[in-house]
Amino acid sequence: MKIRHFAAAVLAATVSFGAHAQQLVPSPTLDAIKARGHLECGVHLGLPGFSFANDKGEWAGIDVDYCRALAAAILGDSTKVKYTPTSVQQRWPILQSGQVDLLSRNTTITFSRNASLGVNFQGINFYEGQTFIVRKKAGITKPDQMDGATICVAAGSTEEKQATDWFAERKKKVTIVNFQKNDDAIAAYDAERCDAYTAGFGALAGQRIKLKSPDDNVILTELISNDPQGPTTRYGDERFQAVVRWVLNGLIAAENLGVTSKNVDEMKAKSTNAEIRRLLGVEGGFGKMLGLSDDWMYNAIKQVGNYGESYERTVGMSSSLKLPRGPNQLWTKGGLLFTPPFQ
């Protein structure tokens, strides 16, 4: 008899907990976004391929595409985004103060930033690696040939510390010259005030376009670091963090599942794949679990495209950067990109 009573009590508690788990926790950030009618997204000051504004003030790039997809998921309209350009030094106080809802601006994920700055990283949208751009006439083909060189870098960046550590560990003497803005550092390099400029491989491809004679410069292929980058949020507001994380997961999952901006309507109407149906809101009620409409990822994919579509047009072979997928390829095709299942 006591066993039956105990089992009944456990069952009642489980049901009660399950019902409680269905209650959405408050999300001040989501509420604010919906009330103002647009997303506030912190981006780079101007890096072709990642976040860059043209003469008309129209922003484009892989980080911008993520902001657009997030706006489509939350508000149903990918154009409902206000972009705030941020420097290396400004990005953290701008995010921490609440001026922006998130950062999407080629920011490297590190332990110290996560532990000490009050920020959380919500996944990886670009696997970056640090290297150097040098003038072809210098004849340098790898970093360890740069003993005695003067290197320009953005102050406060991961690249500044990593370059200092890398050369010190190899007992190479270099002079690191830092600048408050990336553009100032690359301009100093272009004026031949430095022998090299260091940043991520993808970032260098974007900065190289800005040089007076791009073809006179070469980006070294040897990397000195692994710098995964992705959207960044403040501590707290776990539900908004989940939205940011799962929109990114959704874009990657869509590519893996073969869902594109061109076939998403057909997939939604005809697919019998359970994960696709959950992703596109046909079943499962996944959007409601986050406080969004169930067509949240349908809107994001329809209006922006999956991860592969975004990569191709912003930094890939259809772009001026022409970066190969490399580690940014799906794990099923030899890359590092993967996502937890939509179950």
Protein Blocks (a to p, Z undefined) as FASTA:
>chain_A
ZZmmmmmmmmmmmmmmmmmmmpccddfklmmmmmnopacddddfbighiaccdfkopacd
jklmmmmmmmmmmnopaklccdddddfklmmmmmmnomambdcehiacdfklmmmnopac
ebjfbdcdddddddfklopabfklmgoiacdddehiaklmmmmmmmmmnopacdddddfb
fklmmmmmmnopafbdcddfklmmmmmmmpmblmlpccdfbdcbdcdddddddeejjllm
mmmmmmmmmmmmmmmnopafklmmmmmmmocbfklmmmnopgojlmmmnopafklmmmmm
mmnopfklmmmmmmmmmbmnopafklmpcfklopabdcdddZZ
